[in-house]
């Protein structure tokens, strides 16, 4: 049976990062970052500050329509912001959203480390 969201009776404990809302935010961000091309777009925007769609297309071995779809996924997740400048779209990072995502991921990592048996941590190190 396919579900559209988390089950109604999910316990998130004392999730200081935001409970169900935080988990949904984190899942959306991780889905958006789940493709190498989108990671490369994020890195390009981080290094350049802002880029027009055509500049991003030139950086990647992908056609314009594919790059545009990746940009849409990143924009829908709130990781980038796009503005129309005449016939061109210009994109930049939403640093506030990236910082929030980093906080959520750090909270998840900390909660996992807090409950993991010490023997398991040694094996993974």
C-alpha beads as a LAMMPS data file, in Angstrom:
LAMMPS data file: protein, C-alpha beads

125 atoms
124 bonds

1 atom types
1 bond types

-500.0 500.0 xlo xhi
-500.0 500.0 ylo yhi
-500.0 500.0 zlo zhi

Masses

1 110.0

Atoms # bond

1 1 1 0.000 0.000 0.000
2 1 1 1.493 3.349 -1.043
3 1 1 1.479 6.208 1.443
4 1 1 1.600 9.899 0.594
5 1 1 3.256 10.920 3.862
6 1 1 4.417 9.638 7.198
7 1 1 2.070 7.311 9.056
8 1 1 -0.228 9.126 11.473
9 1 1 1.129 7.303 14.546
10 1 1 4.857 7.930 14.003
11 1 1 6.702 8.882 17.168
12 1 1 9.520 11.347 16.641
13 1 1 10.464 11.670 20.303
14 1 1 11.986 14.953 21.380
15 1 1 13.014 16.055 17.929
16 1 1 14.323 19.557 18.579
17 1 1 14.786 20.020 14.847
18 1 1 11.066 20.163 14.178
19 1 1 9.274 16.819 14.548
20 1 1 7.173 15.727 11.604
21 1 1 7.547 19.090 9.853
22 1 1 11.320 18.960 10.257
23 1 1 11.383 15.396 8.958
24 1 1 9.302 16.351 5.927
25 1 1 11.582 19.320 5.231
26 1 1 14.654 17.142 5.525
27 1 1 13.177 14.441 3.285
28 1 1 12.331 17.022 0.603
29 1 1 15.839 18.471 0.750
30 1 1 17.487 15.054 0.610
31 1 1 15.313 14.056 -2.364
32 1 1 16.313 17.250 -4.146
33 1 1 19.989 16.625 -3.436
34 1 1 19.707 12.975 -4.468
35 1 1 21.110 13.434 -7.978
36 1 1 24.718 14.174 -8.952
37 1 1 23.678 16.892 -11.421
38 1 1 21.747 18.751 -8.730
39 1 1 24.724 18.526 -6.367
40 1 1 26.899 19.998 -9.114
41 1 1 24.405 22.829 -9.619
42 1 1 24.504 23.580 -5.879
43 1 1 28.321 23.626 -5.956
44 1 1 28.358 25.896 -9.008
45 1 1 25.961 28.362 -7.405
46 1 1 27.985 28.270 -4.178
47 1 1 31.190 29.154 -6.027
48 1 1 29.743 31.756 -8.409
49 1 1 27.045 33.310 -6.259
50 1 1 24.492 33.359 -9.064
51 1 1 24.189 31.886 -12.540
52 1 1 21.880 32.160 -15.499
53 1 1 20.346 28.906 -16.693
54 1 1 22.485 28.979 -19.855
55 1 1 25.665 29.224 -17.784
56 1 1 24.625 26.190 -15.774
57 1 1 23.873 24.287 -18.983
58 1 1 27.408 25.045 -20.219
59 1 1 28.887 23.584 -16.995
60 1 1 27.039 20.268 -17.211
61 1 1 27.007 17.522 -19.842
62 1 1 23.217 17.775 -20.032
63 1 1 20.754 19.352 -22.435
64 1 1 18.962 22.555 -21.419
65 1 1 15.614 20.864 -20.786
66 1 1 17.204 18.398 -18.352
67 1 1 19.062 21.169 -16.518
68 1 1 15.815 23.146 -16.298
69 1 1 14.083 20.137 -14.714
70 1 1 16.889 19.789 -12.155
71 1 1 16.644 23.512 -11.389
72 1 1 12.901 23.130 -10.872
73 1 1 13.436 20.311 -8.355
74 1 1 15.966 22.401 -6.424
75 1 1 13.691 25.442 -6.538
76 1 1 10.622 23.457 -5.427
77 1 1 12.635 22.186 -2.433
78 1 1 13.514 25.780 -1.601
79 1 1 17.260 25.245 -2.013
80 1 1 17.607 27.808 -4.782
81 1 1 15.813 30.985 -5.763
82 1 1 15.192 31.950 -9.366
83 1 1 14.435 35.338 -10.841
84 1 1 13.460 36.291 -14.356
85 1 1 15.825 38.759 -16.005
86 1 1 14.325 39.466 -19.395
87 1 1 14.298 36.223 -21.373
88 1 1 16.732 34.545 -18.960
89 1 1 16.331 32.994 -15.519
90 1 1 18.973 33.708 -12.904
91 1 1 19.477 31.393 -9.936
92 1 1 21.193 31.682 -6.568
93 1 1 21.331 29.593 -3.407
94 1 1 18.795 30.017 -0.636
95 1 1 21.446 29.999 2.093
96 1 1 18.846 30.195 4.855
97 1 1 17.213 26.960 3.635
98 1 1 20.599 25.257 3.270
99 1 1 21.549 26.232 6.829
100 1 1 18.192 24.926 8.087
101 1 1 18.743 21.636 6.221
102 1 1 22.214 21.370 7.713
103 1 1 20.747 21.832 11.200
104 1 1 18.152 19.110 10.580
105 1 1 20.764 16.665 9.288
106 1 1 23.087 17.440 12.210
107 1 1 20.228 16.796 14.666
108 1 1 19.496 13.447 12.996
109 1 1 23.168 12.482 13.112
110 1 1 23.411 13.415 16.794
111 1 1 20.271 11.465 17.687
112 1 1 21.572 8.386 15.866
113 1 1 24.934 8.594 17.608
114 1 1 23.247 9.018 20.983
115 1 1 21.328 5.735 20.682
116 1 1 23.889 3.624 18.784
117 1 1 25.772 1.051 20.869
118 1 1 29.412 2.035 21.349
119 1 1 30.625 -1.224 19.755
120 1 1 28.781 -0.346 16.524
121 1 1 30.390 3.106 16.445
122 1 1 33.884 1.571 16.700
123 1 1 33.263 -0.739 13.755
124 1 1 32.106 2.115 11.544
125 1 1 34.998 4.421 12.390

Bonds

1 1 1 2
2 1 2 3
3 1 3 4
4 1 4 5
5 1 5 6
6 1 6 7
7 1 7 8
8 1 8 9
9 1 9 10
10 1 10 11
11 1 11 12
12 1 12 13
13 1 13 14
14 1 14 15
15 1 15 16
16 1 16 17
17 1 17 18
18 1 18 19
19 1 19 20
20 1 20 21
21 1 21 22
22 1 22 23
23 1 23 24
24 1 24 25
25 1 25 26
26 1 26 27
27 1 27 28
28 1 28 29
29 1 29 30
30 1 30 31
31 1 31 32
32 1 32 33
33 1 33 34
34 1 34 35
35 1 35 36
36 1 36 37
37 1 37 38
38 1 38 39
39 1 39 40
40 1 40 41
41 1 41 42
42 1 42 43
43 1 43 44
44 1 44 45
45 1 45 46
46 1 46 47
47 1 47 48
48 1 48 49
49 1 49 50
50 1 50 51
51 1 51 52
52 1 52 53
53 1 53 54
54 1 54 55
55 1 55 56
56 1 56 57
57 1 57 58
58 1 58 59
59 1 59 60
60 1 60 61
61 1 61 62
62 1 62 63
63 1 63 64
64 1 64 65
65 1 65 66
66 1 66 67
67 1 67 68
68 1 68 69
69 1 69 70
70 1 70 71
71 1 71 72
72 1 72 73
73 1 73 74
74 1 74 75
75 1 75 76
76 1 76 77
77 1 77 78
78 1 78 79
79 1 79 80
80 1 80 81
81 1 81 82
82 1 82 83
83 1 83 84
84 1 84 85
85 1 85 86
86 1 86 87
87 1 87 88
88 1 88 89
89 1 89 90
90 1 90 91
91 1 91 92
92 1 92 93
93 1 93 94
94 1 94 95
95 1 95 96
96 1 96 97
97 1 97 98
98 1 98 99
99 1 99 100
100 1 100 101
101 1 101 102
102 1 102 103
103 1 103 104
104 1 104 105
105 1 105 106
106 1 106 107
107 1 107 108
108 1 108 109
109 1 109 110
110 1 110 111
111 1 111 112
112 1 112 113
113 1 113 114
114 1 114 115
115 1 115 116
116 1 116 117
117 1 117 118
118 1 118 119
119 1 119 120
120 1 120 121
121 1 121 122
122 1 122 123
123 1 123 124
124 1 124 125
